[in-house]
């Protein structure tokens, strides 16, 4: 029989004919197979400890800076022209060495009302911090593409071009920060792939800010009038809290920079009135007992969003900017080149929208979204195609993730096509994703999600269209709107 070589605790060789050995996927050290899992987990614990130390140092620096700002003897600067900052002109209006209110950058001071919005923006541009994340060697999407190309099954895949994975960290945001992590993932794509977005996002900083900085950016968006109802539902404050956010907060944040963030809703027909328009209140929505039971339990802002939008619509006649699935144009999107995933042809879609059951309509929409014009022009049989579309912020009750692509298997014996969503979850470890993709082992369980896994009663998606909105369009985008599909 074959004997395995093992190192003892004293560094000497010993022979064990009964025990198998394996290499650690992180450090390549040979360890007994029974000890491999414990050994590998120790690496992640060390990583978490390093992050805790980094966070503690960051908090200490923030507290010291806040104290210096509070003690600095400068008088409040009045906002004489009462102008609202255009986020596309951060650099020209303020610049990196702006003198606008840099001594009063703590927006939580007692004289907050006297600090103008341009001053707050200028301070935040200068003080925001880069988010820490694990950089995957060779890029995560390149590794995923290689694994998809190596699969034996006959399928076609469409992937986003680039994205960094931002994982939730136990000591920072575990249990509540998935929405912010998805915003960071979308931001990493926009900063890398779209020059016009890079110039306006986060004051032209060129990096993805940490969660506290993003929380401040969202509060500024609210103060500028984006999604007033959503702001009220969260009591106009998220900085320094563990409040859950959802798709509408993601859209508000990106829209405040002039980016054309769009929301798409999928749910049952009886809940359609909850989605359209932008009204979100505190009142309870009356509905049939089954739907009421499903929506009644509140897990986060999306659930509040769905619950509270109806009664105010009944009490008053608000101006709604909701798009009908059959309509091409709407007041809020007519100039944006908006695509609803069916390229403006929902009624004549070749798969037959009315015949699609359950959440098949969602995956069908996702396929049509990623299958842009360039994909349609390709007359080849590539296993994997790269789309120019942004990843999708994917919200459902209790959690949110990021859709980075979709796979379609060739027609089955009955002519149907099987779709699988390709998803990055903030709850997963980035190193685990990297290892599984590099080894081409186990990554399917982490990334692939079929239609059978879509068991929630409603879902929301958010994506960002090309281009920068003009002043009029930006003003219209302050009201949250969406397109609804029955699922």
ZAVO-311662 format. One record per residue (C-alpha): residue number from 1; residue in one letter; x, y, z. Coordinates in pm, whole numbers, plus 50000, padded with zeros to 5 digits. Example, Ala and Ser with C-alpha at 12.3 -4.5 7.8 and 13.67 -1.06 7.14 Angstrom:
REC, 1, A, 51230, 49550, 50780
REC, 2, S, 51367, 49894, 50714
***
This chain:
REC, 1, X, 50000, 50000, 50000
REC, 2, X, 50102, 50361, 49948
REC, 3, X, 50215, 50557, 50248
REC, 4, X, 50169, 50934, 50282
REC, 5, X, 50435, 51172, 50414
REC, 6, X, 50333, 51404, 50699
REC, 7, X, 50511, 51674, 50897
REC, 8, X, 50488, 51641, 51273
REC, 9, X, 50448, 51938, 51508
REC, 10, X, 50825, 51928, 51568
REC, 11, X, 50904, 51952, 51199
REC, 12, X, 51006, 51587, 51165
REC, 13, X, 50873, 51345, 50906
REC, 14, X, 50631, 51073, 51012
REC, 15, X, 50463, 50800, 50814
REC, 16, X, 50091, 50746, 50827
REC, 17, X, 49949, 50475, 50607
REC, 18, X, 49590, 50549, 50699
REC, 19, X, 49558, 50924, 50663
REC, 20, X, 49511, 51119, 50335
REC, 21, X, 49654, 51465, 50277
REC, 22, X, 49556, 51767, 50071
REC, 23, X, 49695, 52110, 49985
REC, 24, X, 49533, 52416, 50142
REC, 25, X, 49364, 52619, 49861
REC, 26, X, 49478, 52944, 50024
REC, 27, X, 49844, 52887, 50120
REC, 28, X, 49927, 52551, 49952
REC, 29, X, 50047, 52397, 50278
REC, 30, X, 50000, 52017, 50293
REC, 31, X, 49764, 51925, 50578
REC, 32, X, 49564, 51613, 50672
REC, 33, X, 49234, 51601, 50483
REC, 34, X, 49044, 51590, 50811
REC, 35, X, 49209, 51917, 50913
REC, 36, X, 49174, 52095, 50578
REC, 37, X, 48847, 52275, 50653
REC, 38, X, 48964, 52402, 50993
REC, 39, X, 49297, 52513, 50847
REC, 40, X, 49131, 52702, 50558
REC, 41, X, 48881, 52870, 50792
REC, 42, X, 49171, 53004, 50998
REC, 43, X, 49277, 53210, 50698
REC, 44, X, 48935, 53378, 50684
REC, 45, X, 48944, 53445, 51058
REC, 46, X, 49280, 53614, 51014
REC, 47, X, 49132, 53822, 50734
REC, 48, X, 48841, 53928, 50955
REC, 49, X, 49083, 54023, 51235
REC, 50, X, 49283, 54239, 50997
REC, 51, X, 48964, 54410, 50881
REC, 52, X, 48859, 54471, 51242
REC, 53, X, 49192, 54639, 51312
REC, 54, X, 49161, 54848, 50995
REC, 55, X, 48809, 54953, 51094
REC, 56, X, 48918, 55047, 51447
REC, 57, X, 49197, 55262, 51309
REC, 58, X, 48958, 55426, 51066
REC, 59, X, 48706, 55503, 51340
REC, 60, X, 48981, 55653, 51555
REC, 61, X, 49090, 55878, 51267
REC, 62, X, 48730, 55984, 51200
REC, 63, X, 48673, 56073, 51566
REC, 64, X, 48994, 56275, 51578
REC, 65, X, 48902, 56460, 51259
REC, 66, X, 48550, 56528, 51383
REC, 67, X, 48689, 56672, 51705
REC, 68, X, 48925, 56899, 51514
REC, 69, X, 48640, 57019, 51295
REC, 70, X, 48416, 57086, 51594
REC, 71, X, 48684, 57289, 51775
REC, 72, X, 48795, 57493, 51475
REC, 73, X, 48686, 57858, 51536
REC, 74, X, 48535, 57944, 51201
REC, 75, X, 48202, 58117, 51152
REC, 76, X, 47924, 57959, 50948
REC, 77, X, 47927, 58045, 50579
REC, 78, X, 47588, 58159, 50456
REC, 79, X, 47447, 58025, 50133
REC, 80, X, 47375, 58354, 49957
REC, 81, X, 47264, 58230, 49620
REC, 82, X, 47061, 57932, 49743
REC, 83, X, 47179, 57725, 49449
REC, 84, X, 47163, 57348, 49425
REC, 85, X, 47487, 57178, 49333
REC, 86, X, 47498, 57006, 48996
REC, 87, X, 47685, 56682, 49060
REC, 88, X, 47823, 56689, 48709
REC, 89, X, 48015, 57008, 48792
REC, 90, X, 48182, 56910, 49119
REC, 91, X, 48531, 56970, 48988
REC, 92, X, 48461, 57304, 48822
REC, 93, X, 48254, 57444, 49109
REC, 94, X, 48462, 57321, 49400
REC, 95, X, 48779, 57146, 49293
REC, 96, X, 48990, 56923, 49513
REC, 97, X, 49116, 57220, 49719
REC, 98, X, 48778, 57385, 49767
REC, 99, X, 48736, 57633, 50049
REC, 100, X, 48359, 57583, 50063
REC, 101, X, 48284, 57480, 50417
REC, 102, X, 48579, 57246, 50463
REC, 103, X, 48589, 57334, 50831
REC, 104, X, 48228, 57236, 50881
REC, 105, X, 48210, 56900, 50710
REC, 106, X, 48033, 56717, 50989
REC, 107, X, 47675, 56742, 50865
REC, 108, X, 47543, 56617, 51199
REC, 109, X, 47630, 56940, 51386
REC, 110, X, 47365, 57152, 51549
REC, 111, X, 47387, 57421, 51280
REC, 112, X, 47327, 57169, 51002
REC, 113, X, 47049, 57380, 50856
REC, 114, X, 47298, 57663, 50792
REC, 115, X, 47529, 57443, 50583
REC, 116, X, 47442, 57462, 50216
REC, 117, X, 47415, 57152, 50003
REC, 118, X, 47717, 57253, 49788
REC, 119, X, 47922, 57286, 50106
REC, 120, X, 47819, 56940, 50221
REC, 121, X, 47904, 56794, 49882
REC, 122, X, 48243, 56964, 49876
REC, 123, X, 48325, 56836, 50224
REC, 124, X, 48216, 56484, 50137
REC, 125, X, 48420, 56479, 49818
REC, 126, X, 48729, 56562, 50023
REC, 127, X, 48662, 56339, 50324
REC, 128, X, 48500, 56026, 50179
REC, 129, X, 48698, 55706, 50226
REC, 130, X, 48774, 55432, 49977
REC, 131, X, 48602, 55103, 50057
REC, 132, X, 48823, 54807, 50140
REC, 133, X, 48764, 54492, 49935
REC, 134, X, 48955, 54184, 49826
REC, 135, X, 49089, 54230, 49473
REC, 136, X, 49060, 53910, 49271
REC, 137, X, 49368, 53834, 49067
REC, 138, X, 49278, 53828, 48699
REC, 139, X, 48927, 53972, 48767
REC, 140, X, 48631, 53778, 48894
REC, 141, X, 48434, 53805, 48570
REC, 142, X, 48727, 53673, 48364
REC, 143, X, 48743, 53368, 48590
REC, 144, X, 48368, 53317, 48562
REC, 145, X, 48381, 53345, 48185
REC, 146, X, 48652, 53078, 48167
REC, 147, X, 48448, 52838, 48381
REC, 148, X, 48136, 52891, 48170
REC, 149, X, 48333, 52825, 47851
REC, 150, X, 48465, 52499, 47997
REC, 151, X, 48119, 52363, 48076
REC, 152, X, 48019, 52064, 47869
REC, 153, X, 47650, 52143, 47839
REC, 154, X, 47528, 52316, 47524
REC, 155, X, 47441, 52667, 47639
REC, 156, X, 47479, 53037, 47568
REC, 157, X, 47580, 53289, 47834
REC, 158, X, 47579, 53669, 47847
REC, 159, X, 47792, 53840, 48112
REC, 160, X, 47856, 54192, 48236
REC, 161, X, 48200, 54309, 48136
REC, 162, X, 48350, 54390, 48476
REC, 163, X, 48255, 54399, 48843
REC, 164, X, 48430, 54376, 49178
REC, 165, X, 48275, 54165, 49453
REC, 166, X, 48211, 54347, 49781
REC, 167, X, 48139, 54105, 50062
REC, 168, X, 47958, 54180, 50385
REC, 169, X, 48190, 54179, 50686
REC, 170, X, 48087, 54048, 51027
REC, 171, X, 48231, 54343, 51216
REC, 172, X, 48091, 54605, 50978
REC, 173, X, 47763, 54525, 50805
REC, 174, X, 47671, 54158, 50839
REC, 175, X, 47291, 54122, 50843
REC, 176, X, 47199, 54470, 50717
REC, 177, X, 47452, 54595, 50461
REC, 178, X, 47370, 54388, 50152
REC, 179, X, 47203, 54685, 49981
REC, 180, X, 47512, 54901, 50023
REC, 181, X, 47737, 54619, 49902
REC, 182, X, 47530, 54585, 49585
REC, 183, X, 47558, 54960, 49527
REC, 184, X, 47935, 54923, 49562
REC, 185, X, 47937, 54641, 49308
REC, 186, X, 47738, 54845, 49055
REC, 187, X, 47963, 55143, 49123
REC, 188, X, 48276, 54937, 49053
REC, 189, X, 48133, 54848, 48713
REC, 190, X, 48034, 55205, 48629
REC, 191, X, 48371, 55348, 48732
REC, 192, X, 48557, 55095, 48519
REC, 193, X, 48333, 55080, 48211
REC, 194, X, 48168, 55421, 48170
REC, 195, X, 48378, 55733, 48149
REC, 196, X, 48079, 55966, 48176
REC, 197, X, 47976, 55795, 48500
REC, 198, X, 48330, 55805, 48639
REC, 199, X, 48340, 56181, 48593
REC, 200, X, 48030, 56245, 48804
REC, 201, X, 48013, 55959, 49055
REC, 202, X, 48120, 56055, 49407
REC, 203, X, 48258, 56390, 49295
REC, 204, X, 48488, 56238, 49035
REC, 205, X, 48690, 56057, 49302
REC, 206, X, 48738, 55755, 49078
REC, 207, X, 48693, 55503, 49360
REC, 208, X, 48411, 55321, 49540
REC, 209, X, 48343, 55484, 49880
REC, 210, X, 48287, 55293, 50202
REC, 211, X, 47938, 55245, 50347
REC, 212, X, 47942, 55551, 50580
REC, 213, X, 48037, 55772, 50285
REC, 214, X, 47761, 55619, 50071
REC, 215, X, 47516, 55683, 50354
REC, 216, X, 47609, 56051, 50346
REC, 217, X, 47571, 56064, 49967
REC, 218, X, 47220, 55920, 50000
REC, 219, X, 47123, 56175, 50264
REC, 220, X, 47243, 56455, 50035
REC, 221, X, 47035, 56305, 49752
REC, 222, X, 46730, 56316, 49979
REC, 223, X, 46803, 56677, 50076
REC, 224, X, 46812, 56764, 49707
REC, 225, X, 46461, 56622, 49667
REC, 226, X, 46522, 56271, 49535
REC, 227, X, 46261, 56022, 49659
REC, 228, X, 46111, 56238, 49934
REC, 229, X, 45868, 55962, 50037
REC, 230, X, 46150, 55713, 50070
REC, 231, X, 46347, 55961, 50276
REC, 232, X, 46051, 56014, 50508
REC, 233, X, 46001, 55639, 50551
REC, 234, X, 46358, 55613, 50680
REC, 235, X, 46317, 55930, 50890
REC, 236, X, 46555, 56121, 50662
REC, 237, X, 46862, 55964, 50817
REC, 238, X, 47081, 55662, 50744
REC, 239, X, 47435, 55778, 50827
REC, 240, X, 47578, 55582, 51117
REC, 241, X, 47277, 55351, 51135
REC, 242, X, 47212, 54987, 51041
REC, 243, X, 46888, 55065, 50856
REC, 244, X, 46812, 54842, 50560
REC, 245, X, 46793, 55001, 50218
REC, 246, X, 46650, 54871, 49892
REC, 247, X, 46619, 54927, 49520
REC, 248, X, 46466, 55274, 49548
REC, 249, X, 46754, 55398, 49762
REC, 250, X, 46997, 55258, 49506
REC, 251, X, 46814, 55441, 49227
REC, 252, X, 46797, 55766, 49428
REC, 253, X, 47170, 55760, 49494
REC, 254, X, 47267, 55708, 49130
REC, 255, X, 47003, 55949, 48999
REC, 256, X, 47140, 56224, 49224
REC, 257, X, 47458, 56211, 49012
REC, 258, X, 47256, 56244, 48690
REC, 259, X, 47273, 55874, 48609
REC, 260, X, 46962, 55716, 48458
REC, 261, X, 46885, 55452, 48719
REC, 262, X, 46569, 55252, 48636
REC, 263, X, 46350, 55025, 48847
REC, 264, X, 46157, 54721, 48723
REC, 265, X, 45897, 54541, 48938
REC, 266, X, 45777, 54181, 48912
REC, 267, X, 45483, 54054, 49114
REC, 268, X, 45127, 53926, 49115
REC, 269, X, 44852, 54118, 48938
REC, 270, X, 44667, 54205, 49260
REC, 271, X, 44979, 54386, 49387
REC, 272, X, 45031, 54593, 49074
REC, 273, X, 44882, 54907, 49229
REC, 274, X, 45151, 54895, 49498
REC, 275, X, 45433, 54932, 49249
REC, 276, X, 45335, 55211, 49009
REC, 277, X, 45397, 55575, 49090
REC, 278, X, 45619, 55711, 49359
REC, 279, X, 45402, 55730, 49669
REC, 280, X, 45518, 55565, 49982
REC, 281, X, 45341, 55620, 50312
REC, 282, X, 45294, 55466, 50655
REC, 283, X, 44941, 55336, 50601
REC, 284, X, 44867, 54965, 50581
REC, 285, X, 44752, 54824, 50249
REC, 286, X, 44438, 54616, 50243
REC, 287, X, 44453, 54316, 50012
REC, 288, X, 44336, 53961, 49996
REC, 289, X, 44439, 53742, 50287
REC, 290, X, 44700, 53539, 50097
REC, 291, X, 44883, 53840, 49956
REC, 292, X, 44845, 54022, 50286
REC, 293, X, 45011, 53737, 50469
REC, 294, X, 45303, 53739, 50229
REC, 295, X, 45370, 54113, 50239
REC, 296, X, 45269, 54187, 50597
REC, 297, X, 45601, 54086, 50752
REC, 298, X, 45845, 54374, 50710
REC, 299, X, 46213, 54294, 50657
REC, 300, X, 46341, 54617, 50508
REC, 301, X, 46273, 54930, 50300
REC, 302, X, 46147, 54738, 50000
REC, 303, X, 45875, 54580, 50212
REC, 304, X, 45778, 54921, 50351
REC, 305, X, 45785, 55049, 49994
REC, 306, X, 45542, 54783, 49876
REC, 307, X, 45316, 54807, 50181
REC, 308, X, 45267, 55177, 50205
REC, 309, X, 45213, 55311, 49854
REC, 310, X, 44844, 55243, 49800
REC, 311, X, 44628, 55432, 50051
REC, 312, X, 44767, 55773, 49965
REC, 313, X, 44685, 55703, 49602
REC, 314, X, 44326, 55640, 49707
REC, 315, X, 44304, 55956, 49919
REC, 316, X, 44444, 56191, 49656
REC, 317, X, 44518, 56196, 49285
REC, 318, X, 44896, 56210, 49259
REC, 319, X, 45089, 56263, 48942
REC, 320, X, 45221, 55920, 48855
REC, 321, X, 45519, 55859, 48634
REC, 322, X, 45458, 55487, 48612
REC, 323, X, 45522, 55333, 48274
REC, 324, X, 45277, 55086, 48135
REC, 325, X, 45452, 54772, 48006
REC, 326, X, 45290, 54829, 47666
REC, 327, X, 45394, 55195, 47643
REC, 328, X, 45718, 55319, 47493
REC, 329, X, 45741, 55668, 47643
REC, 330, X, 45669, 55836, 47974
REC, 331, X, 45732, 56181, 48118
REC, 332, X, 46030, 56060, 48319
REC, 333, X, 46203, 55847, 48059
REC, 334, X, 46111, 55968, 47713
REC, 335, X, 46451, 56130, 47659
REC, 336, X, 46663, 55864, 47814
REC, 337, X, 46659, 55583, 47563
REC, 338, X, 46496, 55372, 47829
REC, 339, X, 46476, 55000, 47763
REC, 340, X, 46231, 54785, 47954
REC, 341, X, 46415, 54463, 47882
REC, 342, X, 46191, 54376, 47589
REC, 343, X, 46338, 54663, 47385
REC, 344, X, 46007, 54849, 47391
REC, 345, X, 45819, 54556, 47238
REC, 346, X, 45672, 54380, 47539
REC, 347, X, 45346, 54307, 47361
REC, 348, X, 45509, 54143, 47061
REC, 349, X, 45791, 53966, 47242
REC, 350, X, 45864, 53638, 47067
REC, 351, X, 45831, 53443, 47389
REC, 352, X, 45479, 53579, 47442
REC, 353, X, 45461, 53781, 47763
REC, 354, X, 45102, 53682, 47838
REC, 355, X, 45189, 53316, 47816
REC, 356, X, 45486, 53326, 48051
REC, 357, X, 45401, 53189, 48394
REC, 358, X, 45536, 53284, 48735
REC, 359, X, 45886, 53420, 48754
REC, 360, X, 45977, 53290, 48410
REC, 361, X, 45884, 53643, 48303
REC, 362, X, 46162, 53779, 48524
REC, 363, X, 46438, 53562, 48378
REC, 364, X, 46303, 53625, 48029
REC, 365, X, 46328, 53998, 48096
REC, 366, X, 46684, 53957, 48225
REC, 367, X, 46784, 53766, 47911
REC, 368, X, 46640, 54037, 47686
REC, 369, X, 46808, 54304, 47895
REC, 370, X, 47158, 54161, 47861
REC, 371, X, 47100, 54057, 47498
REC, 372, X, 47164, 54406, 47364
REC, 373, X, 47177, 54512, 47001
REC, 374, X, 47538, 54401, 46961
REC, 375, X, 47452, 54052, 47085
REC, 376, X, 47161, 54033, 46840
REC, 377, X, 47391, 54123, 46550
REC, 378, X, 47639, 53848, 46630
REC, 379, X, 47597, 53561, 46387
REC, 380, X, 47810, 53306, 46567
REC, 381, X, 47790, 53041, 46833
REC, 382, X, 48005, 53184, 47111
REC, 383, X, 47958, 53014, 47443
REC, 384, X, 47997, 53340, 47634
REC, 385, X, 47924, 53693, 47514
REC, 386, X, 48009, 54011, 47704
REC, 387, X, 47730, 54267, 47731
REC, 388, X, 47769, 54641, 47766
REC, 389, X, 47478, 54656, 48008
REC, 390, X, 47528, 54723, 48378
REC, 391, X, 47477, 54446, 48631
REC, 392, X, 47136, 54436, 48799
REC, 393, X, 47062, 54522, 49160
REC, 394, X, 46834, 54230, 49250
REC, 395, X, 46599, 54292, 49546
REC, 396, X, 46352, 54060, 49713
REC, 397, X, 46202, 54029, 50056
REC, 398, X, 46475, 54012, 50318
REC, 399, X, 46786, 54026, 50095
REC, 400, X, 46942, 54172, 49782
REC, 401, X, 47210, 54049, 49544
REC, 402, X, 47364, 54146, 49209
REC, 403, X, 47285, 53974, 48879
REC, 404, X, 47597, 53974, 48659
REC, 405, X, 47470, 53763, 48371
REC, 406, X, 47242, 53486, 48253
REC, 407, X, 47279, 53144, 48095
REC, 408, X, 47037, 52986, 47849
REC, 409, X, 47049, 52619, 47768
REC, 410, X, 46955, 52514, 47422
REC, 411, X, 46588, 52420, 47355
REC, 412, X, 46470, 52111, 47538
REC, 413, X, 46271, 51831, 47376
REC, 414, X, 45952, 52035, 47419
REC, 415, X, 46108, 52343, 47259
REC, 416, X, 46139, 52537, 47586
REC, 417, X, 46456, 52716, 47692
REC, 418, X, 46598, 52688, 48041
REC, 419, X, 46744, 53001, 48200
REC, 420, X, 46985, 53032, 48491
REC, 421, X, 47068, 53362, 48659
REC, 422, X, 47434, 53430, 48739
REC, 423, X, 47443, 53610, 49072
REC, 424, X, 47701, 53755, 49310
REC, 425, X, 47589, 53749, 49673
REC, 426, X, 47740, 53997, 49924
REC, 427, X, 47701, 53724, 50185
REC, 428, X, 47964, 53506, 50016
REC, 429, X, 48336, 53529, 50083
REC, 430, X, 48528, 53679, 49792
REC, 431, X, 48822, 53446, 49849
REC, 432, X, 48589, 53145, 49840
REC, 433, X, 48447, 53266, 49507
REC, 434, X, 48796, 53317, 49369
REC, 435, X, 48918, 52974, 49479
REC, 436, X, 48615, 52789, 49344
REC, 437, X, 48641, 52965, 49008
REC, 438, X, 49015, 52912, 48978
REC, 439, X, 48973, 52543, 49064
REC, 440, X, 48658, 52520, 48849
REC, 441, X, 48496, 52340, 49138
REC, 442, X, 48182, 52425, 49339
REC, 443, X, 48131, 52769, 49189
REC, 444, X, 47794, 52671, 49042
REC, 445, X, 47640, 52648, 49390
REC, 446, X, 47766, 52996, 49470
REC, 447, X, 47670, 53176, 49148
REC, 448, X, 47400, 52988, 48954
REC, 449, X, 47032, 53037, 49042
REC, 450, X, 46754, 52875, 48839
REC, 451, X, 46391, 52982, 48810
REC, 452, X, 46293, 52723, 49071
REC, 453, X, 46484, 52924, 49333
REC, 454, X, 46266, 53234, 49279
REC, 455, X, 46008, 53171, 49551
REC, 456, X, 45935, 53523, 49675
REC, 457, X, 45603, 53690, 49579
REC, 458, X, 45771, 53999, 49435
REC, 459, X, 46108, 54111, 49304
REC, 460, X, 46265, 54442, 49204
REC, 461, X, 46554, 54517, 48971
REC, 462, X, 46759, 54834, 48929
REC, 463, X, 47000, 54914, 48647
REC, 464, X, 47166, 55222, 48498
REC, 465, X, 47106, 55335, 48140
REC, 466, X, 47372, 55499, 47927
REC, 467, X, 47442, 55871, 47936
REC, 468, X, 47393, 56161, 48177
REC, 469, X, 47053, 56321, 48227
REC, 470, X, 47004, 56690, 48155
REC, 471, X, 46867, 56930, 48415
REC, 472, X, 46502, 56879, 48320
REC, 473, X, 46528, 56501, 48316
REC, 474, X, 46715, 56500, 48647
REC, 475, X, 46433, 56699, 48803
REC, 476, X, 46182, 56442, 48677
REC, 477, X, 46392, 56156, 48814
REC, 478, X, 46348, 56288, 49167
REC, 479, X, 46015, 56104, 49172
REC, 480, X, 46056, 55728, 49195
REC, 481, X, 45892, 55541, 48909
REC, 482, X, 45901, 55188, 48776
REC, 483, X, 45775, 54953, 48511
REC, 484, X, 45563, 54661, 48630
REC, 485, X, 45547, 54306, 48492
REC, 486, X, 45302, 54049, 48616
REC, 487, X, 45476, 53736, 48741
***
